[in-house]
Amino acid sequence: MNDANYSTTGKPGKVTGKGIGDFDFLAGEWTIAHRRLKDGTTDVWEESQSGATVHRVLDGMGSIEELRKPDGSFMGMGIRVWLPQEKKWADHWTGTYNGIVNPAQKGEFIDGEGVFISEEVVDGVTWLYRGIWDRITATSCRWHQSSSSDGGKSWAWNWWMDWTRVS
């Protein structure tokens, strides 16, 4: 597809913090190194690799990511949409494990860093999840997530993703 509204080239490394176009840096092909807590509550970390293709859509009001494990054991999709009335991004996720589109982490970019928050009730406990995009350059970026069960007073890291652009 050769359409100005759909691109895998974007504007790498530039985040304006103005909303539309903030995820342009992510357009393209990537390899990703993951470090994630095994079950979300232990001190056992799992490390793995994946690849991703990210497309800029809707003139920068959206971004679609397809993530793939090399062995085909997992595929996922990130759907990011700018919400002009809220002046925030909605970052949704779904994967082959259940096919359900998760509630969005909502947030924005300030000074080149994107902070996104979502809430989920698990076994009667309200959990907050915070995803952060940072270290954004033309060739790399990082996404990491932490969780809180005390209303955001304390946070525990549970997932790190180091992205490297495929040349």
C-alpha positions in Angstrom: 0.0 0.0 0.0 1.4 3.4 -1.0 -0.7 5.9 0.8 0.3 9.0 2.8 -2.1 7.9 5.6 -0.3 4.5 5.9 3.5 4.4 6.4 6.2 2.3 8.0 8.7 5.2 7.7 7.3 7.9 9.8 9.6 10.5 11.4 12.0 8.4 13.5 13.2 9.8 16.8 10.9 12.9 16.8 8.2 13.2 19.4 6.4 16.5 19.4 4.2 16.0 22.5 1.4 17.7 20.5 -0.6 14.5 20.0 -1.0 13.8 16.3 2.2 12.2 15.1 3.6 11.4 18.5 3.9 7.7 17.6 5.5 8.4 14.2 8.9 7.5 15.7 7.7 3.9 16.0 6.9 3.3 12.3 9.0 0.7 10.7 10.6 -2.7 11.3 12.1 -3.6 14.8 13.8 -6.3 16.8 12.8 -6.3 20.4 14.6 -7.7 23.5 12.1 -8.5 26.2 12.7 -9.0 29.9 9.5 -9.9 31.8 8.5 -11.3 35.2 7.6 -14.9 34.6 4.1 -14.8 36.3 4.0 -11.1 37.1 4.5 -11.6 40.9 7.8 -13.5 41.3 11.5 -12.5 41.0 12.0 -14.9 38.1 12.6 -13.0 34.9 12.2 -14.4 31.4 14.1 -13.0 28.5 13.0 -13.4 24.9 13.2 -11.8 21.4 10.6 -10.7 19.0 10.1 -8.7 15.8 7.6 -6.0 15.1 6.3 -4.1 12.2 4.6 -0.7 13.0 2.5 1.4 10.7 1.6 5.0 10.9 -2.1 5.4 10.0 -4.8 8.1 9.9 -2.3 10.9 9.2 -0.5 10.3 12.5 -3.7 9.9 14.6 -3.0 6.2 14.8 -0.3 3.5 15.0 -0.7 -0.2 14.4 1.9 -2.7 15.6 2.2 -6.4 14.8 4.5 -8.2 17.1 5.9 -11.7 16.3 7.9 -14.2 18.3 10.4 -15.9 15.9 9.2 -19.4 16.6 5.5 -18.4 15.9 4.5 -19.2 19.5 2.9 -15.7 19.9 1.7 -12.8 17.9 0.2 -9.6 19.2 -1.1 -6.3 18.0 -0.9 -2.8 19.5 -3.5 -0.3 18.4 -2.8 3.3 19.3 -5.3 6.1 18.6 -5.2 9.8 19.4 -8.3 11.0 21.3 -8.5 14.7 20.4 -11.3 15.5 22.9 -9.2 14.1 25.8 -5.8 15.2 24.3 -4.5 11.7 25.2 -3.5 8.5 23.4 -5.3 5.3 23.9 -2.9 2.3 23.6 -4.8 -1.0 23.2 -3.2 -4.5 23.1 -4.4 -7.9 21.9 -2.7 -11.2 21.3 -3.1 -14.7 20.1 -3.4 -16.0 23.7 -7.0 -14.8 23.9 -7.8 -12.4 21.1 -9.4 -9.9 23.4 -8.6 -6.2 22.9 -7.5 -5.1 26.4 -8.7 -1.8 27.9 -6.5 1.1 26.8 -3.6 2.5 28.7 -4.2 6.2 28.2 -1.5 8.8 28.3 0.5 11.4 26.5 4.1 12.4 25.6 5.8 15.2 27.7 9.4 16.2 27.0 9.9 13.1 24.8 8.6 10.6 27.3 5.2 8.9 27.0 3.4 7.8 30.2 0.3 5.6 29.9 -1.9 4.3 32.7 -4.6 1.7 32.8 -6.7 0.1 35.6 -7.8 -3.5 36.1 -9.6 -5.3 38.9 -8.1 -8.8 39.6 -9.6 -10.9 42.4 -11.2 -7.8 44.0 -7.9 -5.8 44.0 -7.6 -2.7 41.8 -4.3 -2.8 39.9 -2.8 0.2 38.1 -0.5 -0.5 35.1 1.9 2.2 33.9 3.6 1.9 30.5 6.4 4.3 29.7 8.0 5.0 26.3 11.4 6.6 26.6 15.0 6.7 25.3 13.5 7.5 21.9 16.1 7.9 19.1 16.0 7.3 15.3 17.3 3.8 15.8 16.0 2.7 19.2 13.5 3.2 22.0 12.4 1.5 25.2 9.0 0.6 26.6 8.7 -0.6 30.2 5.8 -1.4 32.4 5.2 -1.3 36.2 2.2 -2.2 38.3 0.7 -0.9 41.6 -1.9 -2.4 43.9 -1.9 0.5 46.3 -3.3 3.3 44.1 0.0 4.3 42.7 1.9 4.9 46.0 4.4 2.3 45.0 5.3 0.6 41.6 7.0 -2.6 40.7 8.6 -3.1 37.3 7.3 -6.2 35.5 8.3 -5.8 31.8 11.1 -4.2 29.8 11.2 -4.0 26.0 14.3 -2.6 24.3 13.5 -1.8 20.6 16.2 -1.6 17.9 15.3 -0.5 14.4 16.1 -3.0 11.6 18.3 -1.2 9.0 
